[in-house]
């Protein structure tokens, strides 16, 4: 494996980011749940709705994180990590850790007091990764959502 670099995503990276989101949806057994389009991603990125970090090897994006600033009424500024995916053939090779470290650094630079995300209860590799990184996995909160 060549050297993996992590950098902030650009508009040119959006198609690869979108493809990784679809790959994650397939892994999570919900490919039909991705209803946002590539055009949505381009438009929302241009509007500053979200940021991305990408991991690449020889110009090929092999992992990404998509996140944005939100507000916690109890803590103040908070960054929400919406998606974190590394291509299957690059998992367990340190790519996720490189992305995670850069994400934490960027969140701190954004002035966040905490970061928050979700993990599926059956995704044992991800749970182990987060526990290794001293994340708190809450088990007493339910997810709530409403679609329009």
N, C-alpha and C positions, 0 to 999 in steps of 0.2 A: 504494500500500500504506500502510495506517495504521501507527501505531506498534506494534511488537511488544514485549511485555513477557515477562520470564522470571521465574518464581516457583517455590517449592516446591509440589509437587502435594499435593492434599488428597483425602480419600475421595470427594468429589463428582467429582473428575477421573478416577477409575478407569475408567469406561466409555470415555471418550475415549482414555485411555492404551491400553486394551485394543484399541480399534479401530485405533490406530496400529501396534500390534504385529502385528495381522493384515495391515495394509497393508504392513508391512515383510516379512512372510512371503511375501506375494504377489510383492513386488519380488524377493525372494531365491529365487523359484520353488519354494517349499515351503509353500503355504498349509495343507496337510493336517498339517503338523508341529506346528501350534498345538493342543495337547490340553488345556492349562490353560484353565479356564473363567473367566468373569467373576466367578463366586462365589469361585473360588480366589483371584483377584486381590484381591477385597474382603477376604476372610479374612486373607490373607497381609499385606496392607497394614496391617490392624488390628493384627496381631501384630508389626509392626515388622520384618518380614522384608526389606523393600526400601523404598527412597525413590524419589521421582520429582521431576524438574523438568519443568515444562511451559512452552512458549512459546505465547502467545496473542495474537490480534488481535481486538479488539472482542468479547471474551468467548468466542471460538472457539479451541480448542486446535489448533495447527497443527504442533506438534513436541513431542517429549518425550525424556527420558532416564530409564532405570530402572537403579538401581545399589544396591549393598549392601557392607557391610564384610566383609572376609575377612582371613585372616592368612597372611602369607608367612613361612615358617620362616627365610628369609635376610634379609628386610627388615623384618619386623614388620607393623604395621597397613597394610592395603592396601584400596583400594576397587575393586571389580570392576564395570565398566560392562557390563551385560548387553544392553541395547538402546538405540539412539540413532537416532531417525527424525524426519525432517521431511517433512510432506505434500509430495507431488510438486510441486504448484503453488507451493510456497514455497521450494523448493531454489534454491541459488545467489543468495539474496537476503540473506544474512547471518544468517539465523535459526539455523543450525547453530553458527555462531561464538558467538552470544550464549549458546546453551545450553552449549556446550563451556566457555566462560569461567566460567560460573556453576558448572558441575560441578567444575572444577579448584578453584575457590574453596571450595566446600562440602567437597570431599575434604580440603583442607588444614585446614579448620576441624574436621573429624572426627579430625584427628591422623594422617592417612594419610601414609606415606612414599612411596607411589607409587600410581598407578592402572594398571589393566590391562584389556584388552578384546581382542576378536577382530575381524578384518575378512576378508571373503571375498576370495580372490586375484583374482577377476574384477571386483571393485567398484572400478574405477579412480577414480571421483570421490571415494569415501571415502578411498582410499589417498592421493591427492593432498592432501586436506584434512588428514589426520593428519601427513603429511610436512611440510606447510606449518606445522603447529603443533609441529614438532620432536619428534614421537613416534617411538619406536624400533619398527620393524616387524621382528619376529624371523621368520626363515624356516627355522630349524633345529629347531623344536619341532613335534611332532604333537599334534593334539587327540585326547583319549581320553575316552570316555564309556561309561556302562552304564545302561540303562533298567531300571526295576523295574515 
